Amino acid sequence: MATSIKQKLHDLIEKIDNESLLSQVYELIYKKNTSNEGDLWNKLTPDQQNEVLLSLEESNDPNNLISHEDVKRNHKKWL
């Protein structure tokens, strides 16, 4: 399975001539491949961690959520 995905990725990369895009893809894959689980969380301050946890808790209340349709409508010019 991984071989098929790797081949598709290789094929796609071979078709890209945009060096900036290739650099961005490389950085993304490199960082994902070399980072350890929890690295990002551990870089947050205790206040930032609390904000993330509070946001997660608030997201469990449907009254705090915005529908996908509303988001698309409100941000149409950026989509």
N, C-alpha and C positions, 0 to 999 in steps of 0.2 A: 504493500500500500504506500509506504513512504517513498519508495522508488518512483512510483507513478507521479506523486506530487512533486518530487524533486525534479523529475524530467520535465514536467509542465512548467515549473519555475524556471529551469534552465532555458527552455524554449522561449518563454516569454521575455526573459532578460536578453536573450540574443536578438530579439526584435526591437529593443529599445535603443535609440540613438541619443537620447537626451541625457547628457552626463550629470546634470543636476538631479534629475529623477533617479538615476542609478545610484548616485551618492546618497540620496535620502533613503532609498530602499536598503542599501548596504548598512547605513547607520542604524536603521530600525532593526534589521536582522541581527546585526552585531550586538547591539545593546540587549536585545531579547535573549540572545544565545549566551551572553556572558554575565547577565544579572542573576542574582539569587532571589528566590521567593522571599518577599518581605523587605527587600532593599528599599523600595519606594516608601513604604509605610514607616520604616525606621528612620528615614530622612526627614519625616515630618516632625514638627514640634508637638509637644503634648496638646497645645491649644488647637493646632491643625488636626490632630488625630481626633480630638473631641468633636470638632466641627464635622468631620467626615462621619463619625458615628451618629451624631445628631441628625445629619442629613439622611442617613440610611434609615434611622428610626422614623423620621418624618415621611419618608417615601412609602412607608407601609400603610399610611392613611390615604385612602383614595381621594379624600377631599383636598389633599395637597398636590395632587397630580394634574397635569395638563395633557389633554388628548393629543395624539399625534397629528390629527387634523388641525387642531388649534395652533400647534407649533408651526406647522407648514404654512397656515394662513398668515400668522403673525410675522413670519420670517421669510415670506415669499421672495423678497428681493435678493436674498442671499442663497436661495436654493436653485 
